[in-house]
Amino acid sequence: VIVAPPGYGKSTLLADWAAHDKRRFVRISPADPTESAAEPNLTESIRSATSSGEPSVLVLDDAHNVDPEVLREAVGEAMRELPEHSALALASRAEPALPLGRLRAHRALVEVRVDDLALTPREAATLLRRAGLELDFGAVQTLVRRTEGWPAALYLASLSLHGEENASAAAKHLRGDDHRLTEYFRDEVLS
C-alpha cells in the first residue's frame, strides 16, 4: 500500500517501479464509485489482468475512490488469483479499509507512507535545481521544513520563486498563502 495525500508522488513512484521491474505491470483504474456497476467492472478487470499466468504487478491507483466493501472484495480476489511472484500495489489518498494488521503480521505487506515519500533537503535541492531554481542550502532546508518535504509544494514554491532577484532570501519568506500553493490545495485537497 502507498498511502499519502495528493502531491506526494504516489503515481510517480508506481511509474518508476514499472520502468525498473521486469514483471508485467497492469494498471486498473477504479470505475466511478457512484456507478452501481463498480464492483463487477473492478472484479472483471482483476480477473482479466491475472489470467495470463505470468508474474505481474497489479496496480490499483486511486483506491480511495473505491467503495470500501468493493475494495475488500477486489483485493481478496486479486490475492487469490495473482500468479506466483506477483504483487498487488494499491495507491490511495486515505487509509484503505483492508485488514492491514493481518497482512502486516503475515509479512505480506509493504507500506509506503508520507514519511517515505517526503523529500529530504538533498532531494529537494535536486528537484528545485531541475525546476531551474538554484538556492543556497539554508533556503532549501527552510522550504523543506515549511512544506514538510511535500514534493508538490516544493515544486510549486520553485515556480513562485522564479524571477526573484534573490530567490534564496525570498524562499525564507514564502508562505502557504502563495497563490500557486492555495490553488493546488483547493483543486486537489478541498475538491
Backbone torsions as a table, in degrees:
resi	resn	phi	psi	omega
1	VAL	NA	139.5	175.2
2	ILE	-121.4	109.9	-174.5
3	VAL	-123.8	119.5	177.7
4	ALA	-166.5	156.7	176.6
5	PRO	-64.8	172.8	177.9
6	PRO	-59.5	146.5	174.5
7	GLY	87.7	7.9	179.0
8	TYR	-96.5	-1.7	173.5
9	GLY	91.4	24.7	179.3
10	LYS	-60.1	-50.2	-179.2
11	SER	-67.0	-35.6	177.0
12	THR	-64.6	-42.5	176.8
13	LEU	-59.2	-44.7	179.0
14	LEU	-63.4	-39.9	178.5
15	ALA	-65.3	-41.8	177.0
16	ASP	-64.0	-41.5	178.0
17	TRP	-59.7	-46.8	-179.4
18	ALA	-60.6	-35.8	-178.8
19	ALA	-71.1	-21.9	-174.8
20	HIS	-111.8	-3.3	-178.4
21	ASP	-105.9	136.0	-177.6
22	LYS	-77.7	-16.8	179.8
23	ARG	-69.3	158.6	176.3
24	ARG	-71.5	131.6	176.1
25	PHE	-103.2	129.9	178.1
26	VAL	-123.0	114.2	-179.3
27	ARG	-96.3	127.1	177.5
28	ILE	-114.1	122.3	176.7
29	SER	-95.0	128.7	179.6
30	PRO	-65.0	145.1	175.2
31	ALA	-67.4	165.5	176.3
32	ASP	-54.5	122.3	-175.9
33	PRO	-64.1	-13.8	178.6
34	THR	-84.8	-11.9	179.9
35	GLU	-77.2	138.4	180.0
36	SER	-70.5	-20.4	-178.1
37	ALA	-91.1	15.0	-176.1
38	ALA	-59.6	-45.2	-177.0
39	GLU	-63.6	-51.2	179.6
40	PRO	-60.3	-38.5	-179.9
41	ASN	-63.6	-45.6	-179.3
42	LEU	-67.2	-45.7	179.4
43	THR	-62.9	-42.5	178.6
44	GLU	-65.0	-39.2	177.1
45	SER	-61.4	-40.5	179.2
46	ILE	-66.5	-45.2	178.7
47	ARG	-59.7	-43.3	179.4
48	SER	-63.6	-41.8	-177.4
49	ALA	-69.0	-30.1	-176.5
50	THR	-94.1	-4.2	-173.6
51	SER	-74.0	-15.6	-177.0
52	SER	-69.2	-26.8	-179.1
53	GLY	82.2	-8.2	179.6
54	GLU	-90.4	150.2	178.8
55	PRO	-55.1	132.2	-175.5
56	SER	-141.8	164.8	167.5
57	VAL	-116.8	115.9	179.4
58	LEU	-94.2	119.3	-174.2
59	VAL	-110.3	124.4	172.6
60	LEU	-115.2	96.9	178.8
61	ASP	-86.0	154.9	-178.9
62	ASP	58.5	40.3	-179.6
63	ALA	-61.0	-20.5	178.1
64	HIS	-65.2	-17.0	179.3
65	ASN	-84.6	-2.5	-177.5
66	VAL	-98.9	134.7	175.2
67	ASP	-52.9	135.6	-175.7
68	PRO	-54.1	-41.7	179.4
69	GLU	-66.7	-40.9	177.3
70	VAL	-63.5	-41.1	179.2
71	LEU	-62.6	-45.6	178.5
72	ARG	-59.0	-43.5	179.4
73	GLU	-65.0	-43.9	-178.4
74	ALA	-66.0	-42.2	179.0
75	VAL	-65.9	-42.3	176.9
76	GLY	-58.8	-44.3	178.1
77	GLU	-61.5	-46.2	-178.5
78	ALA	-63.3	-42.4	-177.8
79	MET	-68.0	-29.9	176.6
80	ARG	-76.4	-33.7	-170.3
81	GLU	-98.0	-18.4	-176.9
82	LEU	-63.1	134.4	177.4
83	PRO	-64.2	161.3	177.9
84	GLU	-55.9	146.9	-179.8
85	HIS	67.2	24.3	177.5
86	SER	-105.3	169.4	178.6
87	ALA	-142.3	153.4	174.3
88	LEU	-114.9	126.3	179.5
89	ALA	-118.1	124.3	176.8
90	LEU	-115.2	127.5	174.7
91	ALA	-113.2	131.5	-174.6
92	SER	-148.4	150.4	174.7
93	ARG	-83.9	-14.5	-178.6
94	ALA	-133.8	159.8	179.2
95	GLU	-59.4	122.0	-179.6
96	PRO	-71.9	144.6	179.4
97	ALA	-81.4	71.9	-178.7
98	LEU	-129.0	161.8	178.8
99	PRO	-77.3	65.8	-175.9
100	LEU	-63.1	-36.5	178.8
101	GLY	-60.4	-44.0	178.9
102	ARG	-66.3	-44.5	178.8
103	LEU	-62.1	-41.0	178.6
104	ARG	-62.2	-45.1	-178.7
105	ALA	-64.2	-30.8	179.2
106	HIS	-91.5	9.7	179.3
107	ARG	54.7	40.3	179.8
108	ALA	-114.9	22.0	-174.4
109	LEU	-140.8	133.0	169.6
110	VAL	-116.6	130.5	-177.6
111	GLU	-114.1	132.7	173.8
112	VAL	-123.5	121.8	-174.2
113	ARG	-129.8	-175.2	-175.6
114	VAL	-50.5	-47.3	-177.9
115	ASP	-60.9	-31.0	179.0
116	ASP	-77.3	-28.4	-175.7
117	LEU	-95.1	-19.1	179.6
118	ALA	-64.4	140.4	-178.3
119	LEU	-81.2	141.5	172.1
120	THR	-80.4	167.0	176.5
121	PRO	-56.5	-39.5	179.5
122	ARG	-64.7	-44.9	178.3
123	GLU	-64.7	-40.2	178.9
124	ALA	-63.4	-40.1	178.2
125	ALA	-60.4	-39.5	178.0
126	THR	-65.3	-45.9	179.0
127	LEU	-59.4	-46.6	-178.3
128	LEU	-64.9	-41.2	178.8
129	ARG	-63.4	-43.2	178.7
130	ARG	-66.4	-24.3	176.3
131	ALA	-85.5	2.8	175.9
132	GLY	89.5	20.1	-177.5
133	LEU	-122.9	119.7	176.4
134	GLU	-101.4	119.3	178.1
135	LEU	-124.4	153.5	172.5
136	ASP	-70.9	157.3	-171.8
137	PHE	-63.3	-31.1	177.0
138	GLY	-62.5	-40.4	178.1
139	ALA	-67.3	-38.5	177.4
140	VAL	-61.9	-46.3	179.6
141	GLN	-60.3	-39.5	177.6
142	THR	-62.4	-46.3	179.0
143	LEU	-61.9	-43.1	179.9
144	VAL	-62.7	-42.2	179.4
145	ARG	-63.4	-44.8	-178.4
146	ARG	-69.3	-34.6	-178.5
147	THR	-94.1	-3.9	-175.3
148	GLU	55.8	30.9	176.9
149	GLY	76.8	12.1	-177.7
150	TRP	-66.1	111.7	-174.4
151	PRO	-56.4	-43.9	-178.9
152	ALA	-62.6	-41.3	179.7
153	ALA	-65.9	-38.3	177.9
154	LEU	-64.6	-42.2	178.3
155	TYR	-65.1	-44.6	179.3
156	LEU	-64.4	-34.3	175.1
157	ALA	-62.2	-39.4	179.1
158	SER	-62.1	-38.5	178.4
159	LEU	-65.2	-39.5	-179.7
160	SER	-68.8	-30.1	-176.0
161	LEU	-89.2	-12.0	176.5
162	HIS	-59.8	137.0	177.6
163	GLY	87.5	-8.2	176.2
164	GLU	-71.5	137.7	-179.6
165	GLU	-61.4	-43.9	176.6
166	ASN	-124.5	86.3	-174.7
167	ALA	-61.8	-35.5	179.6
168	SER	-63.6	-42.2	178.1
169	ALA	-68.3	-41.5	179.8
170	ALA	-64.6	-33.8	-179.9
171	ALA	-61.1	-32.6	-178.3
172	LYS	-71.7	-14.1	-178.6
173	HIS	-112.7	0.0	179.2
174	LEU	-66.0	134.8	-177.5
175	ARG	-125.4	171.4	-179.2
176	GLY	-68.9	-10.0	179.3
177	ASP	-90.9	8.2	173.8
178	ASP	-58.5	135.7	-172.3
179	HIS	-60.8	-33.3	179.1
180	ARG	-66.7	-40.4	178.6
181	LEU	-69.4	-43.4	-178.5
182	THR	-68.0	-36.4	177.4
183	GLU	-64.2	-43.8	179.0
184	TYR	-62.8	-46.3	-179.9
185	PHE	-59.2	-44.8	179.3
186	ARG	-63.0	-46.3	-175.4
187	ASP	-70.2	-39.1	-172.4
188	GLU	-99.5	-31.1	-174.6
189	VAL	-102.6	-53.4	-176.1
190	LEU	-73.3	-24.6	179.3
191	SER	-68.2	NA	NA
